[in-house]
Amino acid sequence: MLQSLSIRNYAIIEAVDIDFDKQFNIITGETGAGKSILLGALNLILGKRADVNALRNKEEKCLVEATFSIEPYHLQAFFEENDLDYADETIIRREINPNGKSRAFVNDSPVVLDVLKALTEQLVDIYAQGETQNMLDKFFFCEILDELCKQTSSVKKYQADFQSFKQKNTRLHQLQTTQQQLQQEYDFNLYQLNELLEAQLNIDAYDEIENELGLLQNAELIKRNLAEVFQLIDGDEYAALSKLLQANKQLTQLTNYHAVIMEMYENLSTIIDDLKSMTRQITNIADATEYNENRIEELTEKHSIINKLMQKHHVTSAEELMEIQQQFQAKIDAYTNSSDEINLLENELKQAQQQLFEQAKSISKNRTSKIKLVEEKIAALLVDLGMPYGKIVLEQKIGTNAQLNLYGIDEIELLFAANKGSAPQALERVASGGEKSRLMLAIKSLVADTITLPTLIFDEIDTGISGEVAQKVAGILKSLGERHQVIAITHLPQVAAKAKQHFFVYKNHKQTKTFTEIKTLSQQERLHEIAVMLSGNNPPKEALENAKKLLN
């Protein structure tokens, strides 16, 4: 429900504040007084594009602010999804700066226009003569029929399942796209990986190969030099180890006489032990070092392979080469895993699509059962609205399981005939502006008891009617206003008289400037305004009497 509207510096409006009634509100005024300007300002709240030319004072910003009571619409999820602070009384604001930049806010949080539109289209429905957007929507009557079938909970369940289906389908397409890219590189990646795997890489492999090759390729030199070293250390009684043992024996006899001699003895004993260990190592290395041409060829080939791989992949170590191997392995695994996930998703989607189709068929069947009732009820309402031969046909097109949409498998087109004997045709081809307006009013009236409608704004939809039909339109608007908030701009006194609250738009001329202003009429002021609408300015007594009857 639209509680209030505040407008500053817009067109010929300097400052206007309006507090709306929760039921039937009427706006009247002379042609050109600014009623359409009010709607223009409200359209800014609804997310329409801003125009700097709308600024009355080009040096100040334009501000339009609306307060809505939104508790009945269950919009908490919308606010959460769009990271907005929820409040039962939500304030929406638009600002247009003199430089042409526009900003929108919901509860003081900035929002883009797409989010603003998505929110406000659930709060306000503006209907002006000639507009048929809702009625032309192929899903408009699906919602109406669902309410009449009392199957909204089933539809919401279906829609939640459908959204999950769409998300999985999107994931499948992403995986398939990724797999196609991976598949194009798969053979190349597999070849590179196998080439690296055949090299049997490990972090120490390259160093180990180099070390072993060094030993094998210099085996004779190593054995000869080690033999000489062994001879010098422990070859005979004149070798270093033998001399050191003799020296140590002499020190043994003196250790009790001086602490330093004891220290020298211990140090020399350590050196002797180290030399003995060294000779054992020399013997072991010499024994293990044998020239082996086959082994040299084998290691040389491995060394060459790793060198070529490092050159090929522009790295300088076996560790970097292993990282590249892991990268190729990850690409191969990604391809394999995506194939598995694709197969799993395809099976899940196949089952989900069939389940959705079964749900959609049930929903569609229920809609079909109510179509005739809707056609008859709207035809009856059209009689009251001055179209005794008015007829609608809801042409239901039922799709296959490959044509599932958010509303199921139905598309429903509205066909209309206004005259006796005429075949119903597409609405935009055959209906006049007034006929479309009254048809929309009939539809809204039909669903008012079952649907939580947004604020309904009718902009002069009663143009071109009078007399008894005007009374019928007024009665329907009043009845509609008892269940939902209705705001109507009208020139008909019959409609104006039925309102719960009456606003009057007028021009105020101050010195060299003209301003649009609006005021809430008292009962006496309403009486006078309706009399003026009946007979013109300075209404006679008879007009005032007629106005009084209309108000009663």
Secondary structure, DSSP 8 states (H G I E B T S, - for coil): -EEEEEEEEETTEEEEEEE--SSEEEEEE-TTSSHHHHHHHHHHHTT----GGGBSSTTS-EEEEEEEE-GGG--HHHHHHTT----SEEEEEEEE-TTS-EEEEETTEEE-HHHHHHHHTTTEEEEETT--HHHHSTTHHHHHHHHHHT-HHHHHHHHHHHHHHHHHHHHHHHHHHHHHHHHHHHHHHHHHHHHHHHTT--TTHHHHHHHHHHHHHTHHHHHHHHHHHHHHHHSSTTSHHHHHHHHHHHHHTTTTT-HHHHHHHHHHHHHHHHHHHHHHHHHHHHHH----HHHHHHHHHHHHHHHHHHHHTT-SSHHHHHHHHHHHHHHHHHHHHHHHHHHHHHHHHHHHHHHHHHHHHHHHHHHHHHHHHHHHHHHHHHHHTT-TT-EEEEEEEE--GGG-BTTBSEEEEEEEE-STT---EEHHHH--HHHHHHHHHHHHHHHTTTS---EEEEESTTTT--HHHHHHHHHHHHHHHTTS-EEEE-S-HHHHTT-SEEEEEEEEEETTEEEEEEEE--HHHHHHHHHHHHH-SS--HHHHHHHHHHH-
